[in-house]
């Protein structure tokens, strides 16, 4: 079993917690309140900008040309994902340029930024892998019995696509290539998964704020 597969299997409790989270279930059946999704779109756009920057830092640190190119290609995938968010933002009146990061968002991007700048490229790939693998997993699971037609159908289609799965696999291969199992690797992956769960929770709670 590869390192990335082992890390994913070890954290199945958090993967299931995300899949069964009421925010994700609301996306699945189209019943999620629009205000909650609008908050999520703004926060995720802010996060994805930091994610793209982390890819660029990893590319600069890559010890070989192949790794450099792969990280840059992954950054391009994030830019395409941001276009999806821009479409949502236009539809629901979210001004992405004025979004202020919430606590969960700030915690996640600070962790990614600190890892990308201070650690080697392998640990950076490990820190970023949970986001890609989890979203591919969620998209595939939500599409298992077909995608219902509702306001969040495009979200499911995006993360269920073969193209997104390919991006997730590319990042996992970079993790496997540039690092080996250690306590630090395990903790880094686990923390990123916790950040993912907290990100959904923050979005779920957003509509309850005055």
URCORBEL-V93323 format. One record per residue. N is the residue number from 1. RES is the residue in one small letter. OMEGA is omega in radians with two decimals (999 if undefined). NEAR is the number of other C-alpha atoms within 12 Angstrom. D_LAST is the distance of its C-alpha to the last C-alpha in whole Angstrom. Layout:
n-><N	N>
res-><RES	RES>
omega-><OMEGA	OMEGA>
near-><NEAR	NEAR>
d_last-><D_LAST	D_LAST>
This chain:
n-><1	2	3	4	5	6	7	8	9	10	11	12	13	14	15	16	17	18	19	20	21	22	23	24	25	26	27	28	29	30	31	32	33	34	35	36	37	38	39	40	41	42	43	44	45	46	47	48	49	50	51	52	53	54	55	56	57	58	59	60	61	62	63	64	65	66	67	68	69	70	71	72	73	74	75	76	77	78	79	80	81	82	83	84	85	86	87	88	89	90	91	92	93	94	95	96	97	98	99	100	101	102	103	104	105	106	107	108	109	110	111	112	113	114	115	116	117	118	119	120	121	122	123	124	125	126	127	128	129	130	131	132	133	134	135	136	137	138	139	140	141	142	143	144	145	146	147	148	149	150	151	152	153	154	155	156	157	158	159	160	161	162	163	164	165	166	167	168	169	170	171	172	173	174	175	176	177	178	179	180	181	182	183	184	185	186	187	188	189	190	191	192	193	194	195	196	197	198	199	200	201	202	203	204	205	206	207	208	209	210>
res-><x	x	x	x	x	x	x	x	x	x	x	x	x	x	x	x	x	x	x	x	x	x	x	x	x	x	x	x	x	x	x	x	x	x	x	x	x	x	x	x	x	x	x	x	x	x	x	x	x	x	x	x	x	x	x	x	x	x	x	x	x	x	x	x	x	x	x	x	x	x	x	x	x	x	x	x	x	x	x	x	x	x	x	x	x	x	x	x	x	x	x	x	x	x	x	x	x	x	x	x	x	x	x	x	x	x	x	x	x	x	x	x	x	x	x	x	x	x	x	x	x	x	x	x	x	x	x	x	x	x	x	x	x	x	x	x	x	x	x	x	x	x	x	x	x	x	x	x	x	x	x	x	x	x	x	x	x	x	x	x	x	x	x	x	x	x	x	x	x	x	x	x	x	x	x	x	x	x	x	x	x	x	x	x	x	x	x	x	x	x	x	x	x	x	x	x	x	x	x	x	x	x	x	x	x	x	x	x	x	x>
omega-><3.13	3.11	-3.11	3.10	3.12	3.13	3.13	3.14	-3.13	-3.07	3.14	3.10	3.14	3.07	3.13	3.11	3.11	3.14	-3.09	-3.13	-3.11	3.08	-3.13	3.11	3.09	3.03	-3.08	-3.07	3.07	-3.06	-3.13	3.11	-3.10	-3.13	3.13	3.14	3.11	3.09	3.13	-3.12	3.13	-3.14	-3.11	3.07	3.10	3.13	-3.08	3.06	3.09	3.12	3.12	3.11	3.12	3.05	-3.12	3.09	3.12	3.12	-3.13	-3.11	-3.08	-3.06	3.14	-3.06	3.13	3.11	3.09	-3.12	-3.13	3.11	3.10	3.08	3.11	3.07	3.08	3.09	3.10	3.13	3.07	3.11	3.11	3.09	3.06	-3.14	3.11	3.09	3.08	-3.10	3.13	-3.12	-3.02	3.02	3.10	3.10	-3.04	-3.09	-3.12	-3.09	3.02	-3.10	3.03	-3.08	-3.12	3.13	-3.13	3.13	-3.11	-3.07	3.07	3.09	3.13	-3.12	-3.14	3.12	-3.10	-3.08	-2.96	-3.07	3.13	-3.02	3.13	-3.13	3.06	3.10	3.10	-3.13	-3.08	-3.05	-3.11	3.14	-3.10	-3.11	-3.12	-3.11	3.05	3.12	-3.12	3.13	-3.12	3.14	-3.11	-3.13	-3.04	-3.10	-3.11	-3.11	3.11	3.10	3.10	-2.98	-3.13	-3.10	-3.11	3.10	-3.12	-3.14	-3.13	-3.05	3.03	-3.01	3.05	3.14	3.13	3.08	3.13	3.10	3.12	3.13	3.12	3.14	3.11	3.10	3.08	3.06	-3.13	-3.06	-2.96	3.13	3.08	-3.03	3.09	3.11	3.12	3.10	3.13	-3.10	3.14	3.13	-3.13	-3.12	3.10	3.10	3.08	3.10	3.10	3.12	-3.11	3.11	3.09	-3.13	3.13	3.13	3.12	-3.10	-3.00	-3.12	-3.12	-3.09	-3.13	999>
near-><10	18	27	37	24	22	37	30	22	19	28	23	18	28	33	24	23	35	29	22	26	26	35	38	25	28	36	33	24	24	21	27	26	27	23	30	38	32	39	41	40	37	37	40	36	33	40	39	31	32	41	31	31	40	42	30	30	44	32	24	28	29	19	17	14	17	29	22	23	31	40	29	24	38	32	23	30	35	24	22	33	29	22	26	35	25	22	29	28	17	16	22	21	27	22	29	17	13	22	20	29	26	19	30	37	25	23	37	34	25	30	40	30	24	33	33	22	18	26	26	37	40	42	43	50	50	47	52	43	43	44	40	39	40	34	31	31	36	35	26	26	33	26	15	11	16	25	20	17	18	24	33	25	25	37	34	32	31	33	30	23	16	21	32	28	21	34	38	29	31	41	38	26	38	37	27	24	27	26	24	24	16	13	20	32	26	19	32	44	30	28	40	38	31	33	40	34	27	37	38	30	31	36	30	24	26	19	13	11	5>
d_last-><48	46	44	41	42	42	39	37	39	38	34	34	32	29	30	30	27	25	27	26	22	20	19	23	24	21	23	26	26	24	21	18	15	16	12	13	17	16	14	17	19	18	18	21	23	22	24	27	28	28	30	32	33	34	36	38	38	40	42	43	44	46	49	51	51	50	46	46	46	44	41	41	41	38	36	37	36	32	33	33	30	28	30	28	25	26	27	23	22	24	23	19	19	18	20	21	22	19	17	17	17	15	17	18	19	21	22	24	25	27	29	30	31	33	35	36	37	38	40	42	42	42	39	37	38	37	34	33	35	32	30	32	34	31	30	33	33	30	31	35	33	31	34	37	37	36	33	32	31	28	25	25	29	29	27	30	33	32	32	35	37	40	39	36	38	41	39	37	41	42	39	41	44	43	42	45	47	46	45	46	45	44	42	40	39	38	35	34	34	32	30	29	29	26	24	24	23	20	19	19	17	14	14	14	11	9	8	7	4	0>
